């Protein structure tokens, strides 16, 4: 019984050590990924601005044609 109790205590110590090691590794990974979040935000903002710029340029390029097409359909009479 004494040996069983001793084995149980040793196992609990090992579990605690492994748990502390895994927790430390988890905290390190969280710190690494949160450090990159500022760079990711900046990159996403730049990509978004580029897409908005492209959409505005495309809309400006085809707006005249769209207006002409709408006027044609609105002013045409069908029997």
N, CA, C and O atoms as CSV, one atom per row, in Angstrom:
chain,resi,resn,atom,element,x,y,z
A,1,UNK,N,N,0.828,-1.200,0.000
A,1,UNK,CA,C,0.000,0.000,0.000
A,1,UNK,C,C,0.868,1.257,0.000
A,1,UNK,O,O,0.543,2.253,-0.647
A,2,UNK,N,N,1.976,1.191,0.738
A,2,UNK,CA,C,2.863,2.356,0.796
A,2,UNK,C,C,3.471,2.610,-0.581
A,2,UNK,O,O,3.579,3.756,-1.018
A,3,UNK,N,N,3.862,1.543,-1.254
A,3,UNK,CA,C,4.448,1.692,-2.597
A,3,UNK,C,C,3.412,2.224,-3.588
A,3,UNK,O,O,3.747,3.037,-4.449
A,4,UNK,N,N,2.165,1.779,-3.479
A,4,UNK,CA,C,1.089,2.270,-4.343
A,4,UNK,C,C,0.852,3.757,-4.119
A,4,UNK,O,O,0.654,4.511,-5.072
A,5,UNK,N,N,0.873,4.174,-2.859
A,5,UNK,CA,C,0.691,5.587,-2.527
A,5,UNK,C,C,1.853,6.412,-3.078
A,5,UNK,O,O,1.655,7.508,-3.602
A,6,UNK,N,N,3.061,5.874,-2.955
A,6,UNK,CA,C,4.238,6.564,-3.453
A,6,UNK,C,C,4.186,6.678,-4.981
A,6,UNK,O,O,4.533,7.723,-5.531
A,7,UNK,N,N,3.760,5.627,-5.663
A,7,UNK,CA,C,3.655,5.642,-7.123
A,7,UNK,C,C,2.608,6.667,-7.569
A,7,UNK,O,O,2.797,7.363,-8.567
A,8,UNK,N,N,1.520,6.750,-6.831
A,8,UNK,CA,C,0.475,7.720,-7.149
A,8,UNK,C,C,0.995,9.144,-7.011
A,8,UNK,O,O,0.720,9.987,-7.865
A,9,UNK,N,N,1.739,9.421,-5.951
A,9,UNK,CA,C,2.294,10.753,-5.733
A,9,UNK,C,C,3.306,11.115,-6.823
A,9,UNK,O,O,3.348,12.252,-7.292
A,10,UNK,N,N,4.121,10.129,-7.219
A,10,UNK,CA,C,5.084,10.363,-8.293
A,10,UNK,C,C,4.374,10.657,-9.619
A,10,UNK,O,O,4.790,11.536,-10.373
A,11,UNK,N,N,3.317,9.925,-9.887
A,11,UNK,CA,C,2.550,10.148,-11.116
A,11,UNK,C,C,1.919,11.535,-11.110
A,11,UNK,O,O,1.907,12.214,-12.136
A,12,UNK,N,N,1.399,11.959,-9.970
A,12,UNK,CA,C,0.797,13.288,-9.874
A,12,UNK,C,C,1.841,14.380,-10.095
A,12,UNK,O,O,1.543,15.405,-10.710
A,13,UNK,N,N,3.056,14.171,-9.601
A,13,UNK,CA,C,4.136,15.139,-9.817
A,13,UNK,C,C,4.500,15.221,-11.302
A,13,UNK,O,O,4.711,16.307,-11.842
A,14,UNK,N,N,4.571,14.053,-11.952
A,14,UNK,CA,C,4.874,14.034,-13.389
A,14,UNK,C,C,3.779,14.745,-14.182
A,14,UNK,O,O,4.063,15.518,-15.097
A,15,UNK,N,N,2.548,14.478,-13.826
A,15,UNK,CA,C,1.412,15.117,-14.510
A,15,UNK,C,C,1.480,16.629,-14.337
A,15,UNK,O,O,1.268,17.372,-15.295
A,16,UNK,N,N,1.772,17.088,-13.133
A,16,UNK,CA,C,1.868,18.525,-12.874
A,16,UNK,C,C,2.998,19.150,-13.695
A,16,UNK,O,O,2.849,20.251,-14.225
A,17,UNK,N,N,4.130,18.440,-13.797
A,17,UNK,CA,C,5.264,18.969,-14.570
A,17,UNK,C,C,4.914,19.048,-16.058
A,17,UNK,O,O,5.217,20.041,-16.720
A,18,UNK,N,N,4.285,18.011,-16.571
A,18,UNK,CA,C,3.893,18.008,-17.991
A,18,UNK,C,C,2.861,19.087,-18.255
A,18,UNK,O,O,2.925,19.780,-19.270
A,19,UNK,N,N,1.908,19.232,-17.340
A,19,UNK,CA,C,0.874,20.263,-17.500
A,19,UNK,C,C,1.498,21.656,-17.514
A,19,UNK,O,O,1.107,22.500,-18.319
A,20,UNK,N,N,2.465,21.903,-16.631
A,20,UNK,CA,C,3.149,23.210,-16.587
A,20,UNK,C,C,3.923,23.446,-17.880
A,20,UNK,O,O,3.931,24.558,-18.408
A,21,UNK,N,N,4.578,22.393,-18.392
A,21,UNK,CA,C,5.331,22.517,-19.645
A,21,UNK,C,C,4.395,22.832,-20.810
A,21,UNK,O,O,4.694,23.700,-21.629
A,22,UNK,N,N,3.272,22.135,-20.887
A,22,UNK,CA,C,2.309,22.374,-21.972
A,22,UNK,C,C,1.696,23.764,-21.864
A,22,UNK,O,O,1.481,24.429,-22.877
A,23,UNK,N,N,1.415,24.203,-20.648
A,23,UNK,CA,C,0.859,25.538,-20.436
A,23,UNK,C,C,1.846,26.607,-20.882
A,23,UNK,O,O,1.462,27.591,-21.514
A,24,UNK,N,N,3.131,26.408,-20.547
A,24,UNK,CA,C,4.160,27.372,-20.945
A,24,UNK,C,C,4.279,27.424,-22.468
A,24,UNK,O,O,4.424,28.502,-23.045
A,25,UNK,N,N,4.218,26.266,-23.116
A,25,UNK,CA,C,4.292,26.245,-24.580
A,25,UNK,C,C,3.071,26.917,-25.199
A,25,UNK,O,O,3.191,27.635,-26.192
A,26,UNK,N,N,1.904,26.687,-24.620
A,26,UNK,CA,C,0.683,27.334,-25.105
A,26,UNK,C,C,0.786,28.853,-24.973
A,26,UNK,O,O,0.449,29.583,-25.906
A,27,UNK,N,N,1.245,29.326,-23.830
A,27,UNK,CA,C,1.382,30.767,-23.612
A,27,UNK,C,C,2.389,31.373,-24.597
A,27,UNK,O,O,2.196,32.491,-25.074
A,28,UNK,N,N,3.459,30.634,-24.899
A,28,UNK,CA,C,4.454,31.112,-25.866
A,28,UNK,C,C,3.829,31.236,-27.255
A,28,UNK,O,O,4.066,32.220,-27.956
A,29,UNK,N,N,3.041,30.254,-27.652
A,29,UNK,CA,C,2.400,30.304,-28.966
A,29,UNK,C,C,1.382,31.440,-29.042
A,29,UNK,O,O,1.263,32.107,-30.070
A,30,UNK,N,N,0.658,31.654,-27.962
A,30,UNK,CA,C,-0.306,32.757,-27.926
A,30,UNK,C,C,0.422,34.085,-28.061
A,30,UNK,O,O,-0.028,34.971,-28.787
A,31,UNK,N,N,1.542,34.226,-27.366
A,31,UNK,CA,C,2.319,35.468,-27.438
A,31,UNK,C,C,2.866,35.682,-28.848
A,31,UNK,O,O,2.880,36.812,-29.338
A,32,UNK,N,N,3.315,34.617,-29.503
A,32,UNK,CA,C,3.835,34.741,-30.870
A,32,UNK,C,C,2.748,35.158,-31.839
A,32,UNK,O,O,2.963,36.032,-32.679
A,33,UNK,N,N,1.580,34.539,-31.728
A,33,UNK,CA,C,0.516,34.849,-32.679
A,33,UNK,C,C,-0.092,36.225,-32.439
A,33,UNK,O,O,-0.507,36.884,-33.393
A,34,UNK,N,N,-0.154,36.672,-31.192
A,34,UNK,CA,C,-0.724,37.991,-30.921
A,34,UNK,C,C,0.228,39.091,-31.354
A,34,UNK,O,O,-0.214,40.199,-31.655
A,35,UNK,N,N,1.504,38.817,-31.394
A,35,UNK,CA,C,2.475,39.805,-31.857
A,35,UNK,C,C,2.322,40.100,-33.328
A,35,UNK,O,O,2.620,41.210,-33.769
A,36,UNK,N,N,1.861,39.126,-34.102
A,36,UNK,CA,C,1.675,39.292,-35.535
A,36,UNK,C,C,0.344,39.945,-35.889
A,36,UNK,O,O,0.139,40.336,-37.038
A,37,UNK,N,N,-0.557,40.068,-34.930
A,37,UNK,CA,C,-1.885,40.579,-35.245
A,37,UNK,C,C,-1.835,42.011,-35.762
A,37,UNK,O,O,-2.632,42.375,-36.625
A,38,UNK,N,N,-0.927,42.824,-35.261
A,38,UNK,CA,C,-0.796,44.194,-35.759
A,38,UNK,C,C,-0.377,44.211,-37.208
A,38,UNK,O,O,-0.898,45.005,-37.992
A,39,UNK,N,N,0.554,43.352,-37.583
A,39,UNK,CA,C,1.000,43.267,-38.971
A,39,UNK,C,C,-0.121,42.742,-39.851
A,39,UNK,O,O,-0.293,43.206,-40.979
A,40,UNK,N,N,-0.888,41.775,-39.347
A,40,UNK,CA,C,-2.007,41.233,-40.122
A,40,UNK,C,C,-3.080,42.282,-40.360
A,40,UNK,O,O,-3.639,42.373,-41.453
A,41,UNK,N,N,-3.363,43.069,-39.340
A,41,UNK,CA,C,-4.369,44.127,-39.476
A,41,UNK,C,C,-3.928,45.139,-40.530
A,41,UNK,O,O,-4.721,45.549,-41.378
A,42,UNK,N,N,-2.667,45.533,-40.471
A,42,UNK,CA,C,-2.151,46.512,-41.437
A,42,UNK,C,C,-2.200,45.952,-42.851
A,42,UNK,O,O,-2.576,46.658,-43.787
A,43,UNK,N,N,-1.819,44.675,-43.015
A,43,UNK,CA,C,-1.844,44.035,-44.333
A,43,UNK,C,C,-3.284,43.966,-44.862
A,43,UNK,O,O,-3.531,44.243,-46.036
A,44,UNK,N,N,-4.223,43.598,-43.998
A,44,UNK,CA,C,-5.626,43.514,-44.413
A,44,UNK,C,C,-6.174,44.887,-44.784
A,44,UNK,O,O,-6.944,45.009,-45.736
A,45,UNK,N,N,-5.784,45.919,-44.044
A,45,UNK,CA,C,-6.233,47.269,-44.381
A,45,UNK,C,C,-5.702,47.693,-45.741
A,45,UNK,O,O,-6.426,48.307,-46.524
A,46,UNK,N,N,-4.445,47.371,-46.030
A,46,UNK,CA,C,-3.871,47.714,-47.330
A,46,UNK,C,C,-4.576,46.972,-48.459
A,46,UNK,O,O,-4.876,47.555,-49.501
A,47,UNK,N,N,-4.841,45.678,-48.250
A,47,UNK,CA,C,-5.545,44.899,-49.267
A,47,UNK,C,C,-6.950,45.451,-49.493
A,47,UNK,O,O,-7.416,45.540,-50.629
A,48,UNK,N,N,-7.618,45.819,-48.404
A,48,UNK,CA,C,-8.973,46.363,-48.515
A,48,UNK,C,C,-8.970,47.678,-49.282
A,48,UNK,O,O,-9.812,47.896,-50.153
A,49,UNK,N,N,-8.029,48.549,-48.960
A,49,UNK,CA,C,-7.928,49.827,-49.672
A,49,UNK,C,C,-7.665,49.605,-51.155
A,49,UNK,O,O,-8.242,50.298,-51.993
A,50,UNK,N,N,-6.804,48.650,-51.489
A,50,UNK,CA,C,-6.513,48.361,-52.897
A,50,UNK,C,C,-7.757,47.855,-53.608
A,50,UNK,O,O,-8.019,48.246,-54.745
A,51,UNK,N,N,-8.527,46.990,-52.955
A,51,UNK,CA,C,-9.754,46.464,-53.568
A,51,UNK,C,C,-10.791,47.571,-53.757
A,51,UNK,O,O,-11.460,47.634,-54.789
A,52,UNK,N,N,-10.917,48.432,-52.767
A,52,UNK,CA,C,-11.864,49.557,-52.879
A,52,UNK,C,C,-11.462,50.460,-54.039
A,52,UNK,O,O,-12.308,50.894,-54.822
A,53,UNK,N,N,-10.180,50.736,-54.142
A,53,UNK,CA,C,-9.684,51.576,-55.232
A,53,UNK,C,C,-9.995,50.929,-56.587
A,53,UNK,O,O,-10.444,51.608,-57.511
A,54,UNK,N,N,-9.758,49.626,-56.703
A,54,UNK,CA,C,-10.041,48.920,-57.958
A,54,UNK,C,C,-11.526,48.947,-58.296
A,54,UNK,O,O,-11.897,49.141,-59.453
A,55,UNK,N,N,-12.375,48.752,-57.291
A,55,UNK,CA,C,-13.820,48.780,-57.523
A,55,UNK,C,C,-14.287,50.161,-57.972
A,55,UNK,O,O,-15.106,50.280,-58.883
A,56,UNK,N,N,-13.766,51.200,-57.329
A,56,UNK,CA,C,-14.149,52.553,-57.721
A,56,UNK,C,C,-13.693,52.864,-59.143
A,56,UNK,O,O,-14.430,53.481,-59.912
A,57,UNK,N,N,-12.486,52.439,-59.493
A,57,UNK,CA,C,-11.985,52.678,-60.845
A,57,UNK,C,C,-12.829,51.931,-61.868
A,57,UNK,O,O,-13.149,52.478,-62.923
A,58,UNK,N,N,-13.187,50.703,-61.573
A,58,UNK,CA,C,-14.016,49.913,-62.500
A,58,UNK,C,C,-15.407,50.521,-62.644
A,58,UNK,O,O,-15.950,50.582,-63.747
A,59,UNK,N,N,-15.989,50.974,-61.518
A,59,UNK,CA,C,-17.315,51.593,-61.564
A,59,UNK,C,C,-17.270,52.876,-62.392
A,59,UNK,O,O,-18.183,53.148,-63.172
A,60,UNK,N,N,-16.221,53.652,-62.223
A,60,UNK,CA,C,-16.078,54.884,-62.985
A,60,UNK,C,C,-15.919,54.587,-64.477
A,60,UNK,O,O,-16.424,55.322,-65.327
A,61,UNK,N,N,-15.215,53.507,-64.776
A,61,UNK,CA,C,-14.960,53.153,-66.171
A,61,UNK,C,C,-16.241,52.726,-66.890
A,61,UNK,O,O,-16.425,53.057,-68.061
A,62,UNK,N,N,-17.124,51.999,-66.209
A,62,UNK,CA,C,-18.312,51.481,-66.898
A,62,UNK,C,C,-19.595,52.264,-66.597
A,62,UNK,O,O,-20.652,51.928,-67.130
A,63,UNK,N,N,-19.524,53.284,-65.769
A,63,UNK,CA,C,-20.742,53.993,-65.376
A,63,UNK,C,C,-21.442,54.633,-66.570
A,63,UNK,O,O,-22.671,54.608,-66.639
A,64,UNK,N,N,-20.707,55.195,-67.494
A,64,UNK,CA,C,-21.322,55.811,-68.667
A,64,UNK,C,C,-22.103,54.777,-69.471
A,64,UNK,O,O,-23.229,55.040,-69.894
A,65,UNK,N,N,-21.515,53.609,-69.684
A,65,UNK,CA,C,-22.200,52.558,-70.447
A,65,UNK,C,C,-23.453,52.076,-69.733
A,65,UNK,O,O,-24.467,51.810,-70.378
A,66,UNK,N,N,-23.396,51.960,-68.419
A,66,UNK,CA,C,-24.561,51.509,-67.652
A,66,UNK,C,C,-25.674,52.536,-67.741
A,66,UNK,O,O,-26.836,52.174,-67.923
A,67,UNK,N,N,-25.340,53.798,-67.617
A,67,UNK,CA,C,-26.349,54.860,-67.719
A,67,UNK,C,C,-26.995,54.842,-69.103
A,67,UNK,O,O,-28.215,54.956,-69.217
A,68,UNK,N,N,-26.196,54.701,-70.141
A,68,UNK,CA,C,-26.735,54.658,-71.499
A,68,UNK,C,C,-27.656,53.454,-71.686
A,68,UNK,O,O,-28.713,53.579,-72.305
A,69,UNK,N,N,-27.273,52.306,-71.167
A,69,UNK,CA,C,-28.099,51.108,-71.279
A,69,UNK,C,C,-29.425,51.306,-70.546
A,69,UNK,O,O,-30.478,50.937,-71.066
A,70,UNK,N,N,-29.384,51.886,-69.340
A,70,UNK,CA,C,-30.612,52.123,-68.584
A,70,UNK,C,C,-31.516,53.118,-69.309
A,70,UNK,O,O,-32.725,52.905,-69.395
A,71,UNK,N,N,-30.944,54.193,-69.826
A,71,UNK,CA,C,-31.750,55.160,-70.570
A,71,UNK,C,C,-32.394,54.518,-71.788
A,71,UNK,O,O,-33.552,54.798,-72.096
A,72,UNK,N,N,-31.664,53.669,-72.477
A,72,UNK,CA,C,-32.200,52.993,-73.656
A,72,UNK,C,C,-33.405,52.130,-73.287
A,72,UNK,O,O,-34.427,52.150,-73.972
A,73,UNK,N,N,-33.276,51.377,-72.203
A,73,UNK,CA,C,-34.374,50.482,-71.801
A,73,UNK,C,C,-35.548,51.264,-71.222
A,73,UNK,O,O,-36.695,50.857,-71.410
A,74,UNK,N,N,-35.308,52.341,-70.546
A,74,UNK,CA,C,-36.371,53.111,-69.950
A,74,UNK,C,C,-37.152,53.886,-70.992
A,74,UNK,O,O,-38.371,54.029,-70.894
A,75,UNK,N,N,-36.442,54.384,-71.989
A,75,UNK,CA,C,-37.118,55.232,-72.986
A,75,UNK,C,C,-37.637,54.457,-74.179
A,75,UNK,O,O,-38.316,55.039,-75.025
A,76,UNK,N,N,-37.353,53.190,-74.283
A,76,UNK,CA,C,-37.890,52.427,-75.423
A,76,UNK,C,C,-39.319,51.962,-75.106
A,76,UNK,O,O,-39.650,51.638,-73.966
A,77,UNK,N,N,-40.136,51.943,-76.141
A,77,UNK,CA,C,-41.534,51.558,-75.978
A,77,UNK,C,C,-41.751,50.239,-76.713
A,77,UNK,O,O,-41.330,50.062,-77.856
A,78,UNK,N,N,-42.411,49.331,-76.030
A,78,UNK,CA,C,-42.736,48.052,-76.641
A,78,UNK,C,C,-44.238,47.965,-76.853
A,78,UNK,O,O,-45.033,48.470,-76.061
A,79,UNK,N,N,-44.595,47.314,-77.938
A,79,UNK,CA,C,-46.021,47.138,-78.238
A,79,UNK,C,C,-46.523,45.823,-77.756
A,79,UNK,O,O,-47.702,45.512,-77.927
